[in-house]
Amino acid sequence: MADAKFDITDDHPIVAKGIKTAFGDNVVHENLDLEINKGEIVGVVGGSGTGKSVLLNTLLGLRKPDAGTVYIYGTPRGQLSEKERQALNNRVGVLFQGGALFSSLTVRENVMVPMREHSNLPVKLMRELADMKLHLVGLPPHAATLAPSDLSGGMRKRAGLARALALDPGLLFLDEPTAGLDPIGAAAFDQLILDLREALGLTVMMITHDLDSLYTICDRVAVLLDKRIAINDSLDKVTTDPNPWIQEYFGGPRSRAAAVAGNRGGLKESKK
Amino acid sequence: MSSSADIADKAFITKIENDRLVVEVLGRWTYETAGPIDKAMQNQIDSGGHEHVTFDLTRSEAIDTSGAYILARALKGRDGTISVFDTIGATEGQKKLLTAAADARNGEPPHNQRQWYDVITRLGEATVRGINEIYDTLAFIGRVVVVLFKSIVQPGRVRWRSVVSLIERVGLDAVPIIIVLSFFIGCVIAFMGAQLLATFGVQIFMVDLVGLAVLREFAVLIMAIMMAARSNSAFTASIGSMVMRQEVDAMTVIGLDTDGTLVAPRAMACLISAPILTGIAMVSGLIGGAVVANLVEDISFNTFFLRISTNIEIQHFWVGMIKAPVFAFIIAVIGCRQGLAVTGSVESLGQRTTSSVVQAIFAVIVLDAIFAMFFMEMNF
């Protein structure tokens, strides 16, 4: 098979070592290490302008790091041939911040794009699978034939997630998935990601500012601070870190409220 | 790699155990193998009257959403009797996946149905849209005229800085292309005139022909078409993307008048640039004609321009010049209006830019025809 080179059972689907990113003189990341365990949901937090989205782009291969290596399923990204990169992309799903749906296609066609490009499924089955994925992410059936511009922000995110899941990736990147959603929608989205993780065995890396998401669904929290990942551990350990920024981030009233809500039960109990 | 028929044959086994239908799932059920399996599944699964099915996943290697979907779809069976399923050897995740896939079968999305009279409906819609478009454009012209009058009364309120920078883009940057195009048009007219008039032996009249055609029509038309192509589309695109990013909404809320800040400077820049560009086009067109007259018919530059100044009356120059600001105004207004009419999608930005250029050139040519009739009646 085409993806023989990656070991998709690798315990760390993503490992970044010594990443350096700079825009001219402005160094965003230096000596950044990150390791993501298989089957975990990792939340990446950091202040505005600390380069969370840049890190995401680097991991996705949209941006070449100025130094360091990104290993995907044990293989350095730079060493992949065109064909291998293609096969790898089938294993990776991304939900961009605004959904990034193709505006000239209907929602269903959007979900069908990766299938059309990378599989030889019959068109009828593709259509049915697309509708199923839309159902899976909680969109009503009639959304399938709408144009992305007819959807609300939350629906667009769900549609974007359906497209990211089109080829059953093992690895899912989410860029602020709950930003701009109302609390009910955000909680439902969190639950959805938990369910999908369980059903599909996903490994998820999400950039988020949503404290509720951090407390309810993330197994680990990676803090982007001083140009590197300062700590990447379970939430309990992260919140007790003495670093003043981390203390301010997790010690604030919003965080305490989210912690109370998270401990009170809700989603975490449905986890194994 | 195994052939697709192979995959399908070895994908599953159905059997009856304890009066239950058991489907044993083998091998990989992923999107890579889903095509052939899908076919085999549709041909073979027959519930045989059973209401309960067991999916045995003990020997399956991999199953993803595509596989789960195909399995769950078989629940309906050929006769649609199966309604309950359970699993053997499935992980928690796989069970969830199957349940979700079975759920998904319940909601069928609507299919767009085409009717035979759709053509007529669309024709009607297009007509209404066209009429509305004309109405809106006329209303918008009115608004812009009011804004422009206001700026004459209160010149202090005009954003001169953006007017000047727009004049640079609309006017100055267009000078080279206008010179080149107009020069060639002058050449072409001179060539045609030379050939035609030589048959009567009155080649010298080609000078009059070039003079009349360039001054009255071509200089201003070249200017207008270039302005529609360069500036009008740019207006639509820039204002349209501002609408898309809610900049225009922000302006309105802050209390900036969008007509005054976005439309008026553009209209003014066009109004000021157009006569200058037309003048440049006239000179360049005449030079083009003179060069051809010199090369083809040996009419010296002196003779050419002397004849122009004695035979071509100044009114022809004015006919061209009067049209320039009118065309420019209409081009600017159409460009801005189309830009403001952009809605959220990228698609509509493209559509509006296209229709903006098309409408502008259309309007210019129609207006030119009206002007021609008007001047003819006036003996001008």
Interface residues (C-beta under 8 A of the other chain):
Chain A: M1 S103 S104 R108 M115 S119 N120 L121 P122 L125 E128 L129 D131 M132 K133 L134 H135 L136 P140 P141 H142 A143 A144 T145 A147 P148 S149 L165 L167 D168 D195 E198 A199 L200 G201 K272
Chain B: M1 T30 Y31 E32 A34 G35 D38 K39 D64 T65 S66 Y69 I70 R73 E92 G93 Q94 K96 L97 A100 A101 D103 A104 G107 E108 P109 P110 N112 T343 G344 S345 V346 E347 S348
